[in-house]
Amino acid sequence: MNKMDFFQSLTLWFVIAIFLQTAPENFGGPIGPVIAIIAIPLLYLIPLYVLVGIGAKLVGN
């Protein structure tokens, strides 16, 4: 994982976290739950992706 991938992943994670914390309950009508269903797993998977990328880089060096 290079620096650009790391910072893009981190930025996406912050955007998702802010969205989930600030979105009102009735956001987006019927598409709101779909967005939340996509956002919640990403909230947990992006840090895992970053940690695996950092670990692979440390082991590879």
C-alpha positions as CSV (number, residue, x, y, z in Angstrom):
1,M,0.0,0.0,0.0
2,N,1.5,3.3,-1.0
3,K,0.9,6.6,0.7
4,M,-1.8,7.7,-1.8
5,D,-3.9,4.5,-1.2
6,F,-3.5,5.0,2.6
7,F,-4.7,8.6,2.5
8,Q,-7.5,8.0,0.1
9,S,-8.8,5.1,2.3
10,L,-8.5,7.2,5.4
11,T,-10.4,10.1,3.8
12,L,-13.1,7.7,2.6
13,W,-13.4,6.3,6.1
14,F,-13.8,9.8,7.7
15,V,-16.4,10.7,5.1
16,I,-18.4,7.6,5.9
17,A,-18.1,8.1,9.7
18,I,-19.2,11.7,9.4
19,F,-22.1,10.8,7.2
20,L,-23.3,8.1,9.5
21,Q,-23.1,10.4,12.6
22,T,-24.8,13.4,11.0
23,A,-27.4,11.9,8.6
24,P,-31.0,12.4,9.8
25,E,-33.2,9.3,10.2
26,N,-35.5,10.2,7.2
27,F,-32.5,10.9,4.9
28,G,-33.0,10.0,1.2
29,G,-36.4,8.3,1.4
30,P,-36.2,4.7,0.2
31,I,-32.5,5.0,-0.8
32,G,-31.3,6.0,2.7
33,P,-31.3,2.5,4.1
34,V,-29.4,1.2,1.1
35,I,-26.7,3.9,1.6
36,A,-26.5,2.9,5.3
37,I,-26.3,-0.8,4.4
38,I,-23.3,0.0,2.2
39,A,-21.7,2.5,4.6
40,I,-21.8,0.5,7.8
41,P,-19.7,-2.5,6.5
42,L,-17.3,0.0,4.9
43,L,-16.8,1.7,8.2
44,Y,-15.4,-1.6,9.6
45,L,-13.6,-2.9,6.4
46,I,-11.6,0.2,5.5
47,P,-9.5,0.1,8.8
48,L,-9.0,-3.6,8.2
49,Y,-7.8,-2.9,4.7
50,V,-5.4,-0.3,5.9
51,L,-4.0,-2.5,8.7
52,V,-3.5,-5.4,6.3
53,G,-1.8,-3.1,3.8
54,I,0.6,-1.7,6.4
55,G,1.3,-5.2,7.8
56,A,2.1,-6.5,4.3
57,K,4.4,-3.6,3.7
58,L,6.2,-4.2,7.0
59,V,6.6,-7.9,6.4
60,G,7.7,-7.3,2.8
61,N,10.5,-5.1,3.9
